[in-house]
């Protein structure tokens, strides 16, 4: 789907990529699969209260579902009473009826699009009391007594099922510091949460929960014979299942709260449902966890629409009373055939994209790779494909087969909940910095030896699959306690090449932008966080395109890999923001190199039409006020690199 480059003014000027209003794109299918729902985004000429909106909706045959999150009562969600949920054409008649109302400025019928759960593996539920718990470790803090804890190798890996000992989230080190997630709420945006489950009910935050699929305050999963709607409940248990209650396992942040946001259970998603979910109760919810996204078929290029992107940007700028909400995203389950930089949710700088590893350190076969992934957690066990993540299941049951990057994202949300208890003043950017500085390489490796660990220009190791490594709860909590908020963030539009150039079939097209990173201006960036290469290109076969971006300090990021299933020859990429985190902490001044080529044995044709370089980061050193606990820590290494460079 073509994207557009939009600048939004929400607190500060922010440029983001949002997909166009054309729906139904699954790779190269374009508009042929467009569908339109019975929902309408209604914009009023001024702020109105809900009662007035209800009257206008009612007399025109609509139901008012309330104001759009963050719209200041100028935008409302109307749903027609008698229209089919999905139709193949827009209804001009219903749009005109609404626009005849004097108070209504515009009315836009909402297109429908597909969003899929990541890593859902249906299986027979298990009784919560089949297994007994034994703690034969004794070398560190007391283990939970929950019956499934021995199967939660991602919390404490003792070599169960052929795993690598101590390859885990190191949660015991956080728990031993008295940090268990108190006063932090994580919203599970999914197909519902079984909030009556005995392992969840005492940690359920009803005030922060809502059902946007059925429009009521009760986000309980819809029943199906195959337990298809168990996804959200399984994710919730990973975050906040209670400890030592004799039921299932234990959550990463077992004293934290979970909110259920049911929004994934309808035939087609709409921009309004997503936007309201992302912006629901932003001052009561600290973390939003999403284990879903566009279809992971290796040919889809898709991301958030306008209202959803506005809700996320508003969340990071204004949520949590100005500290910013944390959006955690599963990076995707498309495996080698997909690239998560083609997923506008996972590749957004406003979200934290999480990949997964299995219990011996390999990547899972379904893991996607991309330069926007920040860190990793865990999913399946290696020796037995039926051994995954042990967690809560529907109707008071338990499971040991939750898997996919769906399982990885809630684990990360739990770790971030621990960090927020340790330091409630952490901003959304602080969480990202802490993630980079405390994630560990540990024993993670690419099973097919494609992607190696590489060191960037300031000494930070990264991997194209795993980001900066596996999250370490003990380390992130320890550093969070003494953290000082990073300096203000700026974005610098560092340069643009607007010239149509042919991509050679048998060699690379090389383009360079030399930049001073906005030196001497109000948006100067000296220390990098995220970097975006905003690109417009098309080719005779989009899936054969590969893109590499090399920083002035020599760090080479693959920002687009070959996607074997993508046969698109029409849409290409339109101002799509390919993002990399690999240059984190580097100095951006100098020459950036973009390499564009085809990875194919067949002759291909293509054109690069535009490349914009956007740098995000700080003007001041981000870690100047911090004291490293160890001279060998990432913090000490990066801080010294900055100090040495600044002396030059």
N, C-alpha and C positions, 0 to 999 in steps of 0.2 A: 504494500500500500504506500503511495506517495506520502511523504511527510512535509510539513511546512515549518519554517523557522519563525517562531513567535516571540515577541518581547512583551512580557507582562510586568506591570508595575504593581508589586505587592510588597510594600515596605521599601524595596530597592528595585532597580531595573534588573530584570532577570530574563535571560534568553533561554528558551527550551524548545525542544522538538516535540510537536504533537502531530498525530496522524490526521489526515484530512477527514472530512465528514463522509467521504465515500466508504461504505462498509462492505464487508463480505470478501475482502481480499484474502486469499490463501495462496500466497505465492504469486502466480501470474494470472490468476483468474479474474483480476480486475473487478469491474462492476457487474459482471454477469450474475453474481450470486447475491446482489444487494437485497436486503429485506428491511422492512420498516415496521415498527412496533406501534402499539396503541398509546405509547407515552409521548408527551410533548413537553419541551422546555418552553415555558412562557415567561417572557421578560416584560416587566411592567415599566411604565414611564417614571414611576417614583416608588419609594418604599410604601408597601401596603401591609396591613396586618393579615393574619391568617384567616380571620372571619370574612374579610372582603374577598380574598382569593377564593374562599369556599363558595361564596354566593355566586361569583362569576363562573366558576367551574360548574356549579350545579345547574344554573339556568341554561347552560350550553351542552348539557349531557355528559359532563366530565366529572371525575372525582379529583379533588385537590389532595395530593399526597404530601404537601408541605413545601416550605421554602428550601431551596438548594443550600447545602452547607456552605457557609461563608459568603452568601450573596447579599447579606444585609436586607433581606426581605424584598429584593427586587426581582428575583428569579424563582419560579415555582415549578414543581413537577405535577403536571396534569395527566390523568389517564382516562381515556374514553370508556364509557360503560359498556357499549355494545360492539365496538370494533373488535375484530379478531386480534389476538396477541401479535400475530405476525402476518404481514401481507407483502406482496411483491412490488407494490407501487405506493408512492406517497399519496396521501389523501388530501388533495387540494381543497376539497369541500370543507373538511373539518378545520383545516388551517385558516381558511377565510372566515369561518364562523368566529373563531377566536379573535382574529385581527380586527373584526368589526367593533369589538369592545373598545371604548375610548381610552381606558387605562392601559390596554395592552399595546406594547411597542412592537414586539415580534413573537411569533409562535413557530417553533421548529419541531417537526415530527422526528422522533429519535430513530436512527438506524439501529439495527441489531447486528451483533457480531459474536463470534465464538470465543469463549474462554474455557480453558480446560484445567482440571486438577493435575498436579504434577506428582507422579510416583504412586498413584493409587494402586494398591494390590489387594483385591478382595480375598478374604480367607475366612475359614470357620472361626468363630470366636472361641476363646478359651475361658474356662472357669477361673475366677479370681483366686481360687485357693488350691490349685493343683500342686503348686510347687512350695517347698519350704525354703526359708532363707537362712543361709549360714555365712557368717563372716569369719573366714579363716585368714584374713589379711592381718589385722592387728598392728601393723607397722605404722599406720596413720590413723586419722580420726575414726571414731566409731561409725560403722556402716549403718545405713538405714535397715530396718527390719522388714521392710515391705517384701512380700513374697516374690515379686518379679525383679527385685534389685540385682540378683546375681546374673540376670540376663541383660541388664542395662550396661553392656560393655562400653558404651560411649560415655558413661559416667565414671566407671572404674573398670579399666581393661586389665584383667589378670591373666589374659591368654585364653579366655573362653572361646570355644569354637575355632581354634587356630589363630586367634588374634595376636597382635603385637602388644606385649605387656607394656603398660603405661601410655599406650597411644589412646588418649581419651581427652575429654574436655577439662580435666584437672579441677573438677568442681569441689572435691573434698577440701582443697586448699582454700577455696573461697568460704565454704561452710565453716571451716576451722577458724576463720576470722570473724565468725558470727554473722556472716552476710548470707541471707537466704531469700532476698527479694521482697522484703516487707515494704508496703506502701507504694508498690509499683503495679500498674495494670497493663497487661498486654491484650490487645484485641486480636482475636483470631478471625480474619476475614475469609469466610469459607462457606461450606454448605450447612452450617449450623453447629451447635455444641450441645451435647447431652448434659445440660447443667444440673440434672438430677442424679448424675453418676455419683456414687458415694465417695469416689476419690477426687471429685471436682467441686461438689456442691458448696463446700465451705470456703472455697477460694473463688467463687463466682461473683462477679461484679454486675449485678442486674441493672444498676443505674447507668452503666456505660454500654449496655447491650441493646441491640435492635435487630429486627428482621426486615430487611429491605426487599426480600423476595415476596413476603406476604404482607408487609406494611403493618407490623404490630410489634410489641416489645418482647416477644417470646421467640428467640431464634433457635427453636428446637428442630432437629433434623427431620425432614420428611421421610416417612417409612418407605422402604423398598425391600423386596425379598432378598436381594443380593447384597444388602448392606452398602450400597453405593454411596450413601450419604454418611459414612463413618469418618470421612476425611478430616473434618474440622475437629471432631471429638478426639481423634488420635493426636492431632497437632496440639490441642489444648493440654492433654496430659503430659506431653513432653515439657511444657513450660511449667505447669503449676499443679501437678498431681500431689496430693498431700503425703506427708512422711509418717512412717511408723504407725499406720492405721490398719495394717493387715490386708490391704487391698492393692492389687496390681503393683506398680512400681512407684517411683518418686520423680517429681519434676526437677528440672535444673534449678529453678527458683521456687522451691516448694511452699514458701510463705508469701509468694506474690499472688496477685489477682489476675483472673482472665475475664475478658468480656467476649461475648459471642456476637459477631456481626454476620448474620446470614444474608448472603448476597450472590452466591454462586449457583443457586439452584433454580434456574429457569432456562427455557430453551435457548434464548438469546440474551446476551448482556447488553446493557445500554450505558451510555456515558453518564446518565443521571444516577443510575444505581451505583456505579463505581465512584462517582464524585461524592455522593452522600456517604458512602462507606468510608472513603479516605478522610472525610472531614467530620465524621461523627464524634461528638464530645471530645474535641481536641485538648481540653484542659483536664479531663478526667482520665483519658487514655494517654499513656506514655509511649507505648510501642505498638505498631500495627504490623502483624505478621501475615504475609501472603505467600501461599504455596500453590500458585496457579499463574496462568498467563496465556499469551497467544499459543496457538497450536504448535507443538514441537515437532513439526514434520520436515524440517530442513528446507522449506521453501517459502515460509511465511515471513514477511517483514511487517511488523505491526507494533503498536504501542498505545499509550493512553491518548484519549481524545482531549479536546480543549477543556471541558469542565473538570475532568479528572485531573489533568495536569495542574490546573489552577488550584484545586483542592490540595494536592500534594505540596505545591510550592507554598501555599498559605500555611499548611501544616508545619513545614520546617521553619518558616519565618515567624509564625505567631503562636503555634501550638505550645502546650505546656507553659503557658504564661510568658511566651517569648523565648523560651529555651529551645523550642523546636521539637516536633514529634519525630520519632525514629521509625522509618519504614524499612522492614526487612523483607527481602525478596528471594525466593528460590530461583536459582540461576537457570534452570531448565533441564529437561530430561531427553533432549534430542540426540545425545551421544555425539559421535564423530561427524554425523551428517548435518549437525546444526551448529550455529554460532550465536551465543547469547548476546552479542552486540547487535543482533537483528531483532531483539526483544526490547522495545522501548521502555519497559518497566525495569527489568533487571539492569539495563545499561544506563539508567538515569543516575546522575550524580546525587540526586535527592534520596535515593534508596541505597541500602547496603545489600549487595548481591552476594549470596552464599552458595558455594558449591559443596560437594560432599566427597568423603572418602569412605572406604570400607575398613574393616577392623584390622587388616594387616598393613594398611597404609596406601594401598593402590587406589586409584580413581575407580569409581563404579562405571560399568559399561555404558550407562545412560548419561554420564556427566557430559555436559557441554563445556567447551573451553571458550574463553574470551578475555580480552584485556580489561574489562570493566569489573570482573569478579574481585571482591576485596579480601575475602577469607573463606575458610571451609569449616564444616563440622562433619557429621557422620551419618551414614545410612545403613546399607546392608552389611551383614557378616560375610566373610569371604568364602568360607568352606561350604556353607549351606545356603543356597539362595532363599530358602524359607526363613532364615534367621535374619531378621531386620532389627528395627527399633521396637523395644518393648514399651508399651504405653496403654492408656485407657482406650476402650472401645465402646460401642453403643450399648445401652441398656444394662449398665453395670458390669459389663464384661471387660476382658483384657485381651491384648494381642501381642505377639512377638514378631509380627510380619510387616509393620509399617516401614515404608522404604521410600527411595527416590529423594531428589532434592526437596520434595515436600517435607520429608522428615528432617532434613538439615536446617531449614530456615527457622522452625520453632526452637530448636536447640540454641541457635544463635540469639533468638529473642530472649530466651531464658538467661543466657550469659549477660546480655545487655541489661536485663532487669537486675541482676546482681550488681553490675557496675553502677546503676542508678541508685540503688539503695546505699552503696558505699559513698556516693557523692551525688545527691539530688540536684546539684547545680550544673551538671554536665549538659552542654548543648549538643545538638544533633551532630555538629562537626567535631566536638570533643570525642564523641563515641567513635567516629570514623578514625580519628587520629589514634585513639587508644587501641583500636582494632589493628591498625598497621603496626604499632609499636610493640604489641604483646603477642600477636599470633606467632606460632612456632612452625618451623619447617618440619621438626620432629622426624617421623619415618615416612613422610608422604612421598610417593613417587608415581610417575606415569607408567602404567603397566606395559605400554607399547613403545616406551622410550622416545616419544616424539618431542616432549617438552621438558626441558631441563631447568633446574634452578639457576637463576641468573641474578647478578648483583647490579643494582642501578647506581647512578652517579654519586649517591651519598651513602652507599653501603647497605642498602636495604635489599634483602633477597626476595625474589618473587618468582612465581611459576604461572604459566599461562592457564593451567588447570585450577590451581589451588589458591591463586591470589598471593597474599603474604603469609599463608600458612593456616594451621588449624587454631581455632580460638582456644585460649588458655584462661579459664575463669579465675584461677588463683592470681595470675599475673595481672589481668585487667582490673581486678578488684584492688590489688595492692597499689597499682599505679594511680587508679582513680581516686583513692583516698587523699592523695597529696597533689592532685592535678590542679593546674591553673589554666583557666579558659584560654584557648588560642586566640590570637589577634583577629581583628575583623577580616572578613573574606572579601576579595574583589575579583571581578572578572575583567580580563583584558582582551579586547578584540585585536589580536596580534597581527593579523594580516589576511589578505584574501587574494586569490588568483581567480579571475573571472575571464577565462579564455578557453574555448572549446578545443581540446587537444585529443588526438587519436591515441588510443591505447594499442601499442604494437602487439601483434599476435605472439611473437616469439621472444620478446625481451621486455624489460620494465620501462614504464614511463616514470621519470624522476622529476619531481617538482620541489622547489625550495622556497621557504619563506624565512627571511631574516628579520628578526624582531628585537627591539629593545624592551619588550614586555611592558610597554606603556610607561617607561621611565619618566619621571617628572610630572606625571599626571595624577589625578585623583584615583585612578584605577590601576596603579602600578602593582605588578606581581613580581616578587623576588623569590618566593618559596612556594613551590607548586603543591597543589592538591590534585584536582582533576584536570585533564586536558581533553578537549574535544576537537576532532577534525570533522567539520561539517561539510559533507560531500554530496554533490549532484553528479551522477554518472549513470550510464546505461550501456548495455552490451547485448550481443547476440545470444548470450547465455549468462545471466546474472550469477548463477552458482559457481562459475569458474573464476570469478574475480577474486583477487587477493590484494589486501592493502596492508602496508607496513608504515609506521610512523617512527622516525628516529629523532630523539631529542638532541639539543646541543651538547649534552654531556654523554652522548653515545648510547643511550638506552633505546633499544629497538623493540617496539611493540607491534605484534600482529593485531591490527584492529579489525580485520575481516579475513576469515579463512574460507577455503573452498567449501561449498555446500553442494553435495552431489545430487540432491533432489531438486534443486532450484533451477527450473527451465525457463524462468521469466526472460522475455526478450523485449518487453514493452515498458513496464513501469520503472525498472531500475531502482535507483535511490535518488530521492529529491530532497536535498538539504537535510540529509540524515546525519545526526550527530554521533559518530563513532567515538567512543570514550575509552580512555586508558587511565588506570590508576598506577601504572608501573613506574612512572616518573615522579612518584610522591616524594616531596622534600627536595627535589632537584632545583637548580637555577635555570630559569627559562630563557635568559637572554642568549641570543646567537641564532644559528641557522637550524631550522627544522626541515627534515627531509621526508617527503611522502613518496613511497614506491607503489606504483599501480601496475599489476600484471595479471596475466591469465595462467591458471594452473590447469592445463588441458593438453592432451595429445592431438586435439583437433584444432584447426585454425579458427580463431574467434575475432570478432570485430567489436569495437566499443569506443566510447567517448567519455572523457572526464570533462565536465562542463564548468565545475566550480569547486573550489576548496577554500574554506574559511578555517582559520586556526583560532581557537578560543582557549585562553589560559585562565585557570581558577586557582586562587591561593591567597597568600598574605604578603603584605609589604614588609612587615616586621618578622624577625625570627620567631617561629611558633613555640620553641621550647626553651627560650632564654631564661625563664624564671623557674625552670624545673631542675631538680637535683637527681641525677641517676643513682639508683640504689647499687648498681654494679657497673664497673668500667667496661664490661663486655656486653651490656644490654644494648638493644637497638636504640634506645633513647640516647645513651652515651655516644654511640657511633655516629648517629645523625647530628647530634648537637656539636660534636667535635668537627664533623665535616663542615657544618655551617660556620663555626668559629674560625676554622682555618681559611675557608673561602673569603670570609668577610675581612680577614687581615690582608688579603692580596690587594 
